[in-house]
Amino acid sequence: MYPDERVARFVSENFIPVRVHVRDQAEEFQRLGAKYAAQWTPTILVLDSDGAERHRIEGYLPANDFLPQLALGRAHAEFRRGAFIDAERHFRAVVDHNPQSEVAAEGLYWEGVSKYKATNDAAALGETARNFKTRFQETSWAKKASVWNR
């Protein structure tokens, strides 16, 4: 399904992949496209076990950009199911393994939120805000975290 072995391995280890082809499976594509408001191909959705969307990737991305997006989707799915410790670990991995990717700042933000949700310790938010002072300062994620500065 994915020509890059790294992507194929990540998908098989972390997701239950379902592929619907726009021409070969037109009826199913229309049904699922309507259900999930998929207006463009490729559209990659990370769904939870109830079929609720947790992350969306629209359009083609090269593997080095696609992998961090998939990892971010996995972390968001963990967060949404209330597995905050797992979510924190996965968001941290997004940042650590992809520090130059455009999703690293989002990962840093949600890592802090996940830690706070797991511990109810607001110090996690302050620590995240301080981390944004040295990394990703010009991103919207840094601006969102700025309210946690004390």
N, CA and C atoms as an extended XYZ file, in Angstrom:
450
Properties=species:S:1:pos:R:3:atomname:S:1:resname:S:1:resid:I:1 pbc="F F F"
N         0.821       -1.191        0.000 N   MET     1
C         0.000        0.000        0.000 CA  MET     1
C         0.864        1.254        0.000 C   MET     1
N         1.967        1.246        0.764 N   TYR     2
C         2.881        2.388        0.806 CA  TYR     2
C         4.232        1.955        0.266 C   TYR     2
N         4.758        2.664       -0.710 N   PRO     3
C         6.022        2.240       -1.316 CA  PRO     3
C         7.233        2.404       -0.396 C   PRO     3
N         7.181        3.350        0.541 N   ASP     4
C         8.292        3.550        1.467 CA  ASP     4
C         8.154        2.546        2.613 C   ASP     4
N         9.169        1.719        2.811 N   GLU     5
C         9.129        0.668        3.821 CA  GLU     5
C         8.924        1.223        5.228 C   GLU     5
N         9.494        2.389        5.518 N   ARG     6
C         9.322        2.979        6.853 CA  ARG     6
C         7.855        3.307        7.122 C   ARG     6
N         7.193        3.860        6.109 N   VAL     7
C         5.776        4.202        6.242 CA  VAL     7
C         4.945        2.931        6.385 C   VAL     7
N         5.202        1.959        5.512 N   ALA     8
C         4.456        0.700        5.565 CA  ALA     8
C         4.599        0.032        6.933 C   ALA     8
N         5.798        0.023        7.484 N   ARG     9
C         6.045       -0.593        8.785 CA  ARG     9
C         5.309        0.169        9.893 C   ARG     9
N         5.407        1.502        9.868 N   PHE    10
C         4.748        2.312       10.896 CA  PHE    10
C         3.236        2.094       10.866 C   PHE    10
N         2.675        2.090        9.672 N   VAL    11
C         1.235        1.887        9.536 CA  VAL    11
C         0.846        0.511       10.047 C   VAL    11
N         1.556       -0.527        9.627 N   SER    12
C         1.184       -1.882       10.037 CA  SER    12
C         1.365       -2.105       11.537 C   SER    12
N         2.312       -1.408       12.159 N   GLU    13
C         2.559       -1.577       13.587 CA  GLU    13
C         1.620       -0.757       14.467 C   GLU    13
N         0.986        0.276       13.896 N   ASN    14
C         0.222        1.209       14.726 CA  ASN    14
C        -1.245        1.371       14.362 C   ASN    14
N        -1.641        0.889       13.201 N   PHE    15
C        -3.000        1.134       12.725 CA  PHE    15
C        -3.575       -0.117       12.080 C   PHE    15
N        -4.862       -0.090       11.865 N   ILE    16
C        -5.521       -1.086       11.022 CA  ILE    16
C        -5.860       -0.346        9.730 C   ILE    16
N        -5.029       -0.497        8.706 N   PRO    17
C        -5.233        0.305        7.495 CA  PRO    17
C        -6.417       -0.188        6.665 C   PRO    17
N        -7.150        0.768        6.137 N   VAL    18
C        -8.247        0.506        5.210 CA  VAL    18
C        -8.045        1.444        4.032 C   VAL    18
N        -8.052        0.884        2.855 N   ARG    19
C        -7.853        1.693        1.656 CA  ARG    19
C        -9.095        1.584        0.784 C   ARG    19
N        -9.570        2.742        0.340 N   VAL    20
C       -10.703        2.785       -0.579 CA  VAL    20
C       -10.251        3.580       -1.789 C   VAL    20
N       -10.286        2.952       -2.940 N   HIS    21
C        -9.813        3.574       -4.182 CA  HIS    21
C       -10.945        4.358       -4.845 C   HIS    21
N       -10.645        5.575       -5.240 N   VAL    22
C       -11.644        6.489       -5.790 CA  VAL    22
C       -12.336        5.933       -7.037 C   VAL    22
N       -11.623        5.241       -7.893 N   ARG    23
C       -12.232        4.696       -9.119 CA  ARG    23
C       -12.645        3.239       -8.961 C   ARG    23
N       -11.771        2.429       -8.393 N   ASP    24
C       -12.047        0.995       -8.305 CA  ASP    24
C       -13.154        0.659       -7.309 C   ASP    24
N       -13.352        1.508       -6.324 N   GLN    25
C       -14.389        1.289       -5.304 CA  GLN    25
C       -15.239        2.556       -5.174 C   GLN    25
N       -15.759        3.026       -6.293 N   ALA    26
C       -16.434        4.331       -6.358 CA  ALA    26
C       -17.590        4.451       -5.369 C   ALA    26
N       -18.401        3.417       -5.243 N   GLU    27
C       -19.556        3.488       -4.345 CA  GLU    27
C       -19.119        3.612       -2.887 C   GLU    27
N       -18.168        2.780       -2.479 N   GLU    28
C       -17.645        2.835       -1.107 CA  GLU    28
C       -16.915        4.157       -0.871 C   GLU    28
N       -16.193        4.626       -1.888 N   PHE    29
C       -15.495        5.903       -1.770 CA  PHE    29
C       -16.503        7.030       -1.542 C   PHE    29
N       -17.591        7.027       -2.272 N   GLN    30
C       -18.613        8.072       -2.098 CA  GLN    30
C       -19.250        7.995       -0.712 C   GLN    30
N       -19.560        6.788       -0.257 N   ARG    31
C       -20.177        6.611        1.061 CA  ARG    31
C       -19.259        7.116        2.178 C   ARG    31
N       -18.011        6.630        2.169 N   LEU    32
C       -17.074        7.060        3.208 CA  LEU    32
C       -16.664        8.512        3.030 C   LEU    32
N       -16.546        8.950        1.779 N   GLY    33
C       -16.222       10.352        1.521 CA  GLY    33
C       -17.266       11.283        2.102 C   GLY    33
N       -18.535       10.907        1.963 N   ALA    34
C       -19.618       11.713        2.531 CA  ALA    34
C       -19.599       11.655        4.058 C   ALA    34
N       -19.399       10.463        4.604 N   LYS    35
C       -19.392       10.298        6.058 CA  LYS    35
C       -18.302       11.125        6.720 C   LYS    35
N       -17.110       11.158        6.102 N   TYR    36
C       -15.962       11.839        6.702 CA  TYR    36
C       -15.604       13.144        6.006 C   TYR    36
N       -16.461       13.627        5.129 N   ALA    37
C       -16.233       14.887        4.418 CA  ALA    37
C       -14.873       14.898        3.719 C   ALA    37
N       -14.534       13.790        3.092 N   ALA    38
C       -13.278       13.708        2.332 CA  ALA    38
C       -13.519       14.309        0.961 C   ALA    38
N       -12.896       15.426        0.705 N   GLN    39
C       -13.088       16.156       -0.530 CA  GLN    39
C       -11.935       16.015       -1.514 C   GLN    39
N       -10.867       15.361       -1.073 N   TRP    40
C        -9.649       15.325       -1.880 CA  TRP    40
C        -8.916       14.023       -1.632 C   TRP    40
N        -8.160       13.592       -2.632 N   THR    41
C        -7.350       12.392       -2.448 CA  THR    41
C        -5.878       12.747       -2.600 C   THR    41
N        -5.021       12.093       -1.879 N   PRO    42
C        -5.389       11.169       -0.818 CA  PRO    42
C        -5.852       11.907        0.437 C   PRO    42
N        -6.766       11.300        1.152 N   THR    43
C        -7.156       11.741        2.485 CA  THR    43
C        -6.885       10.574        3.419 C   THR    43
N        -6.033       10.803        4.388 N   ILE    44
C        -5.684        9.795        5.384 CA  ILE    44
C        -6.352       10.213        6.689 C   ILE    44
N        -7.141        9.319        7.245 N   LEU    45
C        -7.822        9.594        8.501 CA  LEU    45
C        -7.327        8.638        9.570 C   LEU    45
N        -7.034        9.165       10.734 N   VAL    46
C        -6.760        8.334       11.897 CA  VAL    46
C        -8.061        8.348       12.694 C   VAL    46
N        -8.664        7.173       12.815 N   LEU    47
C        -9.935        7.021       13.511 CA  LEU    47
C        -9.726        6.251       14.801 C   LEU    47
N       -10.590        6.495       15.773 N   ASP    48
C       -10.534        5.683       16.980 CA  ASP    48
C       -11.378        4.431       16.782 C   ASP    48
N       -11.488        3.612       17.801 N   SER    49
C       -12.198        2.336       17.670 CA  SER    49
C       -13.688        2.515       17.418 C   SER    49
N       -14.219        3.697       17.696 N   ASP    50
C       -15.625        3.988       17.419 CA  ASP    50
C       -15.831        4.617       16.047 C   ASP    50
N       -14.746        4.820       15.304 N   GLY    51
C       -14.848        5.422       13.981 CA  GLY    51
C       -14.836        6.935       13.991 C   GLY    51
N       -14.542        7.544       15.139 N   ALA    52
C       -14.461        9.004       15.217 CA  ALA    52
C       -13.090        9.461       14.725 C   ALA    52
N       -13.087       10.501       13.924 N   GLU    53
C       -11.836       11.035       13.372 CA  GLU    53
C       -11.019       11.706       14.468 C   GLU    53
N        -9.725       11.363       14.522 N   ARG    54
C        -8.816       11.956       15.498 CA  ARG    54
C        -7.689       12.758       14.856 C   ARG    54
N        -7.435       12.501       13.568 N   HIS    55
C        -6.409       13.253       12.850 CA  HIS    55
C        -6.658       13.066       11.360 C   HIS    55
N        -6.342       14.092       10.583 N   ARG    56
C        -6.575       14.075        9.137 CA  ARG    56
C        -5.342       14.597        8.419 C   ARG    56
N        -4.982       13.894        7.342 N   ILE    57
C        -3.884       14.313        6.473 CA  ILE    57
C        -4.466       14.349        5.062 C   ILE    57
N        -4.465       15.509        4.458 N   GLU    58
C        -5.018       15.644        3.108 CA  GLU    58
C        -3.911       16.002        2.134 C   GLU    58
N        -3.910       15.308        0.999 N   GLY    59
C        -2.915       15.559       -0.023 CA  GLY    59
C        -1.661       14.733        0.199 C   GLY    59
N        -0.865       14.683       -0.823 N   TYR    60
C         0.371       13.898       -0.800 CA  TYR    60
C         1.434       14.585        0.034 C   TYR    60
N         2.158       13.810        0.803 N   LEU    61
C         3.349       14.272        1.514 CA  LEU    61
C         4.457       13.260        1.289 C   LEU    61
N         5.699       13.730        1.118 N   PRO    62
C         6.815       12.789        1.065 CA  PRO    62
C         6.944       12.072        2.408 C   PRO    62
N         7.556       10.919        2.405 N   ALA    63
C         7.639       10.061        3.594 CA  ALA    63
C         8.188       10.795        4.815 C   ALA    63
N         9.199       11.635        4.641 N   ASN    64
C         9.807       12.325        5.783 CA  ASN    64
C         8.860       13.321        6.444 C   ASN    64
N         7.831       13.754        5.720 N   ASP    65
C         6.808       14.625        6.294 CA  ASP    65
C         5.573       13.827        6.709 C   ASP    65
N         5.306       12.752        5.998 N   PHE    66
C         4.143       11.926        6.257 CA  PHE    66
C         4.273       11.146        7.569 C   PHE    66
N         5.438       10.593        7.826 N   LEU    67
C         5.652        9.821        9.056 CA  LEU    67
C         5.379       10.632       10.327 C   LEU    67
N         5.891       11.864       10.446 N   PRO    68
C         5.560       12.641       11.651 CA  PRO    68
C         4.061       12.929       11.774 C   PRO    68
N         3.384       13.109       10.644 N   GLN    69
C         1.936       13.318       10.691 CA  GLN    69
C         1.224       12.079       11.219 C   GLN    69
N         1.639       10.911       10.754 N   LEU    70
C         1.053        9.664       11.255 CA  LEU    70
C         1.307        9.507       12.758 C   LEU    70
N         2.524        9.814       13.183 N   ALA    71
C         2.861        9.718       14.603 CA  ALA    71
C         2.022       10.694       15.426 C   ALA    71
N         1.814       11.883       14.900 N   LEU    72
C         0.967       12.862       15.575 CA  LEU    72
C        -0.464       12.340       15.679 C   LEU    72
N        -0.946       11.724       14.608 N   GLY    73
C        -2.288       11.148       14.630 CA  GLY    73
C        -2.430       10.068       15.686 C   GLY    73
N        -1.430        9.214       15.791 N   ARG    74
C        -1.447        8.171       16.825 CA  ARG    74
C        -1.523        8.806       18.210 C   ARG    74
N        -0.732        9.845       18.444 N   ALA    75
C        -0.726       10.509       19.752 CA  ALA    75
C        -2.079       11.156       20.042 C   ALA    75
N        -2.668       11.797       19.044 N   HIS    76
C        -3.993       12.402       19.244 CA  HIS    76
C        -5.044       11.342       19.573 C   HIS    76
N        -4.969       10.196       18.935 N   ALA    77
C        -5.916        9.124       19.220 CA  ALA    77
C        -5.776        8.659       20.670 C   ALA    77
N        -4.545        8.539       21.159 N   GLU    78
C        -4.316        8.149       22.556 CA  GLU    78
C        -4.888        9.203       23.505 C   GLU    78
N        -4.649       10.465       23.180 N   PHE    79
C        -5.153       11.555       24.016 CA  PHE    79
C        -6.675       11.508       24.096 C   PHE    79
N        -7.323       11.344       22.949 N   ARG    80
C        -8.786       11.365       22.900 CA  ARG    80
C        -9.415       10.197       23.628 C   ARG    80
N        -8.697        9.103       23.754 N   ARG    81
C        -9.267        7.976       24.505 CA  ARG    81
C        -8.928        8.071       25.993 C   ARG    81
N        -8.255        9.156       26.381 N   GLY    82
C        -7.962        9.390       27.789 CA  GLY    82
C        -6.712        8.709       28.288 C   GLY    82
N        -5.910        8.176       27.391 N   ALA    83
C        -4.648        7.524       27.767 CA  ALA    83
C        -3.550        8.587       27.769 C   ALA    83
N        -3.599        9.470       28.758 N   PHE    84
C        -2.751       10.659       28.752 CA  PHE    84
C        -1.267       10.353       28.899 C   PHE    84
N        -0.920        9.335       29.666 N   ILE    85
C         0.498        8.972       29.812 CA  ILE    85
C         1.041        8.465       28.477 C   ILE    85
N         0.283        7.612       27.803 N   ASP    86
C         0.697        7.139       26.475 CA  ASP    86
C         0.741        8.286       25.480 C   ASP    86
N        -0.261        9.160       25.542 N   ALA    87
C        -0.288       10.305       24.628 CA  ALA    87
C         0.945       11.186       24.834 C   ALA    87
N         1.276       11.458       26.096 N   GLU    88
C         2.464       12.275       26.386 CA  GLU    88
C         3.715       11.650       25.772 C   GLU    88
N         3.856       10.354       25.944 N   ARG    89
C         5.026        9.645       25.395 CA  ARG    89
C         5.050        9.743       23.867 C   ARG    89
N         3.909        9.567       23.241 N   HIS    90
C         3.857        9.626       21.771 CA  HIS    90
C         4.078       11.051       21.247 C   HIS    90
N         3.508       12.042       21.931 N   PHE    91
C         3.754       13.426       21.507 CA  PHE    91
C         5.238       13.780       21.677 C   PHE    91
N         5.847       13.324       22.776 N   ARG    92
C         7.282       13.579       22.990 CA  ARG    92
C         8.100       12.932       21.878 C   ARG    92
N         7.715       11.740       21.464 N   ALA    93
C         8.429       11.061       20.375 CA  ALA    93
C         8.313       11.843       19.075 C   ALA    93
N         7.157       12.448       18.824 N   VAL    94
C         7.002       13.287       17.627 CA  VAL    94
C         8.051       14.397       17.641 C   VAL    94
N         8.192       15.052       18.783 N   VAL    95
C         9.158       16.160       18.909 CA  VAL    95
C        10.590       15.645       18.818 C   VAL    95
N        10.899       14.602       19.569 N   ASP    96
C        12.270       14.097       19.631 CA  ASP    96
C        12.751       13.522       18.302 C   ASP    96
N        11.879       12.816       17.600 N   HIS    97
C        12.289       12.145       16.359 CA  HIS    97
C        12.140       13.020       15.120 C   HIS    97
N        11.426       14.142       15.257 N   ASN    98
C        11.148       15.004       14.096 CA  ASN    98
C        11.286       16.473       14.463 C   ASN    98
N        12.409       16.873       15.064 N   PRO    99
C        12.507       18.228       15.612 CA  PRO    99
C        12.405       19.345       14.575 C   PRO    99
N        12.650       19.035       13.324 N   GLN   100
C        12.570       20.059       12.289 CA  GLN   100
C        11.265       20.007       11.500 C   GLN   100
N        10.394       19.063       11.826 N   SER   101
C         9.142       18.931       11.074 CA  SER   101
C         8.158       20.006       11.503 C   SER   101
N         7.181       20.245       10.656 N   GLU   102
C         6.198       21.261       10.993 CA  GLU   102
C         5.230       20.797       12.082 C   GLU   102
N         5.242       19.531       12.437 N   VAL   103
C         4.361       19.049       13.500 CA  VAL   103
C         5.039       19.029       14.870 C   VAL   103
N         6.327       19.321       14.930 N   ALA   104
C         7.044       19.251       16.205 CA  ALA   104
C         6.476       20.236       17.228 C   ALA   104
N         6.147       21.441       16.803 N   ALA   105
C         5.597       22.428       17.740 CA  ALA   105
C         4.250       21.972       18.281 C   ALA   105
N         3.419       21.413       17.430 N   GLU   106
C         2.135       20.883       17.885 CA  GLU   106
C         2.359       19.735       18.870 C   GLU   106
N         3.334       18.895       18.573 N   GLY   107
C         3.649       17.797       19.479 CA  GLY   107
C         4.087       18.292       20.845 C   GLY   107
N         4.918       19.339       20.869 N   LEU   108
C         5.386       19.895       22.140 CA  LEU   108
C         4.213       20.431       22.958 C   LEU   108
N         3.309       21.144       22.299 N   TYR   109
C         2.141       21.693       22.974 CA  TYR   109
C         1.315       20.577       23.623 C   TYR   109
N         0.958       19.584       22.819 N   TRP   110
C         0.094       18.518       23.310 CA  TRP   110
C         0.815       17.590       24.289 C   TRP   110
N         2.131       17.515       24.196 N   GLU   111
C         2.882       16.769       25.209 CA  GLU   111
C         2.642       17.386       26.583 C   GLU   111
N         2.735       18.712       26.642 N   GLY   112
C         2.492       19.408       27.913 CA  GLY   112
C         1.071       19.252       28.408 C   GLY   112
N         0.103       19.350       27.493 N   VAL   113
C        -1.300       19.189       27.876 CA  VAL   113
C        -1.540       17.772       28.388 C   VAL   113
N        -0.954       16.790       27.715 N   SER   114
C        -1.123       15.394       28.134 CA  SER   114
C        -0.550       15.165       29.526 C   SER   114
N         0.625       15.739       29.782 N   LYS   115
C         1.241       15.582       31.104 CA  LYS   115
C         0.358       16.225       32.173 C   LYS   115
N        -0.165       17.402       31.872 N   TYR   116
C        -1.066       18.065       32.818 CA  TYR   116
C        -2.306       17.204       33.077 C   TYR   116
N        -2.912       16.674       32.008 N   LYS   117
C        -4.121       15.864       32.149 CA  LYS   117
C        -3.838       14.588       32.951 C   LYS   117
N        -2.633       14.032       32.803 N   ALA   118
C        -2.276       12.801       33.526 CA  ALA   118
C        -2.023       13.057       35.005 C   ALA   118
N        -1.511       14.250       35.333 N   THR   119
C        -1.071       14.516       36.709 CA  THR   119
C        -1.885       15.574       37.448 C   THR   119
N        -2.624       16.390       36.706 N   ASN   120
C        -3.329       17.554       37.283 CA  ASN   120
C        -2.356       18.545       37.920 C   ASN   120
N        -1.117       18.504       37.482 N   ASP   121
C        -0.086       19.410       37.991 CA  ASP   121
C         0.151       20.498       36.952 C   ASP   121
N        -0.256       21.708       37.261 N   ALA   122
C        -0.137       22.820       36.321 CA  ALA   122
C         1.313       23.163       36.000 C   ALA   122
N         2.243       22.664       36.790 N   ALA   123
C         3.661       22.912       36.497 CA  ALA   123
C         4.035       22.373       35.120 C   ALA   123
N         3.351       21.345       34.661 N   ALA   124
C         3.623       20.780       33.330 CA  ALA   124
C         3.346       21.807       32.242 C   ALA   124
N         2.328       22.621       32.437 N   LEU   125
C         2.009       23.655       31.454 CA  LEU   125
C         3.059       24.759       31.474 C   LEU   125
N         3.489       25.151       32.662 N   GLY   126
C         4.540       26.157       32.764 CA  GLY   126
C         5.842       25.687       32.138 C   GLY   126
N         6.171       24.423       32.347 N   GLU   127
C         7.376       23.847       31.746 CA  GLU   127
C         7.271       23.878       30.218 C   GLU   127
N         6.107       23.561       29.706 N   THR   128
C         5.901       23.594       28.255 CA  THR   128
C         6.056       25.013       27.730 C   THR   128
N         5.463       25.979       28.415 N   ALA   129
C         5.601       27.384       27.990 CA  ALA   129
C         7.064       27.808       27.979 C   ALA   129
N         7.829       27.392       28.984 N   ARG   130
C         9.260       27.722       29.011 CA  ARG   130
C         9.999       27.062       27.847 C   ARG   130
N         9.622       25.841       27.497 N   ASN   131
C        10.253       25.172       26.357 CA  ASN   131
C        10.007       25.929       25.062 C   ASN   131
N         8.855       26.543       24.947 N   PHE   132
C         8.564       27.320       23.744 CA  PHE   132
C         9.392       28.599       23.666 C   PHE   132
N         9.968       29.032       24.754 N   LYS   133
C        10.815       30.228       24.711 CA  LYS   133
C        12.126       29.966       23.980 C   LYS   133
N        12.521       28.692       23.888 N   THR   134
C        13.765       28.358       23.194 CA  THR   134
C        13.529       27.597       21.895 C   THR   134
N        12.310       27.146       21.665 N   ARG   135
C        11.991       26.360       20.467 CA  ARG   135
C        10.655       26.837       19.900 C   ARG   135
N        10.585       26.877       18.610 N   PHE   136
C         9.327       27.122       17.896 CA  PHE   136
C         8.641       28.425       18.310 C   PHE   136
N         9.435       29.452       18.662 N   GLN   137
C         8.876       30.691       19.197 CA  GLN   137
C         7.857       31.373       18.285 C   GLN   137
N         8.016       31.247       16.989 N   GLU   138
C         7.166       31.971       16.047 CA  GLU   138
C         5.941       31.186       15.603 C   GLU   138
N         5.652       30.072       16.242 N   THR   139
C         4.520       29.256       15.815 CA  THR   139
C         3.251       29.638       16.575 C   THR   139
N         2.122       29.277       16.027 N   SER   140
C         0.854       29.495       16.729 CA  SER   140
C         0.799       28.671       18.008 C   SER   140
N         1.499       27.541       18.033 N   TRP   141
C         1.507       26.696       19.231 CA  TRP   141
C         2.215       27.402       20.381 C   TRP   141
N         3.278       28.133       20.088 N   ALA   142
C         3.964       28.914       21.125 CA  ALA   142
C         3.043       30.001       21.663 C   ALA   142
N         2.290       30.626       20.776 N   LYS   143
C         1.345       31.667       21.211 CA  LYS   143
C         0.266       31.067       22.110 C   LYS   143
N        -0.222       29.883       21.754 N   LYS   144
C        -1.243       29.232       22.577 CA  LYS   144
C        -0.694       28.891       23.959 C   LYS   144
N         0.552       28.477       24.020 N   ALA   145
C         1.171       28.095       25.296 CA  ALA   145
C         1.597       29.312       26.116 C   ALA   145
N         1.648       30.478       25.505 N   SER   146
C         2.149       31.664       26.208 CA  SER   146
C         1.308       32.025       27.429 C   SER   146
N         0.047       31.650       27.476 N   VAL   147
C        -0.787       31.947       28.638 CA  VAL   147
C        -0.362       31.140       29.863 C   VAL   147
N         0.465       30.138       29.653 N   TRP   148
C         0.921       29.322       30.773 CA  TRP   148
C         2.180       29.885       31.415 C   TRP   148
N         2.731       30.966       30.864 N   ASN   149
C         3.920       31.604       31.461 CA  ASN   149
C         3.515       32.265       32.773 C   ASN   149
N         4.298       32.011       33.790 N   ARG   150
C         4.001       32.638       35.095 CA  ARG   150
C         5.265       33.135       35.722 C   ARG   150
